[in-house]
Amino acid sequence: MSLLKISNLDASHGLLKAVSNFSLTIEDGEKIALVGANGAGKTTLLRTLAGVHPVAGGKIEFEGRDISSLEAHKRSSSGLALVPEGRRLFTSMTVAENLLIAKSASRNGAWNFDTVLDALPQLKEKLNAPAGTLSGGQQQAVAIGRALMTNPKILLLAEVSLGLSPLAVQFVYDSLAKLFQSKTALVLVEQDLKRAMLVADRIVCMLEGKIVAIGNAGEMSREEILGHYFGHSG
């Protein structure tokens, strides 16, 4: 049984049908990179999987259970966590408070306050700082840590490098090193194709809400992916 099974999924963003007839299975511990141009439907897909956007058609099954109509907070407490685009931290609260607030949705597992800080050691000296005073890369690390505090079986990570400087992006990816090596499954939306190819087991390329190419990261060339990315591949 697959950890996550998406069958013929449709989802809309406003009046626009952003995800169309999307099907994919994800196994325990698997790392998936979703790539595609702006407007391809990647972020809407993650938000629909997390329960933030409603399912317009098709089905989402998590550990064999149909969660298509399950509320977002119940999906989180079941082991499916989203790091949203734009981070969405409580900026007036401290880093420690932002991490600990996720304990209410926490499951038993390997991730807790100490192990999250071990994975994200750069945050240790910032625990008492208001989250709003941190750099963009540090805020992204807090958002990832907050999601890990729920002990997800699968982490949905939207637009990791969006709006960050190259130095901040490197900071975030350095922080993610232990996550990439862990048993937590990951669906990563990333515009930086080189980084996506380095960390993912499989690459899923989307165009206009649909999968146009899928394959093992080590077996797909950058040129092949870019061809699908812009709809130029025959």
Order of alpha helices (4+ residues) and beta strands (2+ residues): beta-beta-beta-alpha-beta-beta-alpha-beta-alpha-alpha-alpha-beta-alpha-alpha-beta-alpha-beta-beta-alpha
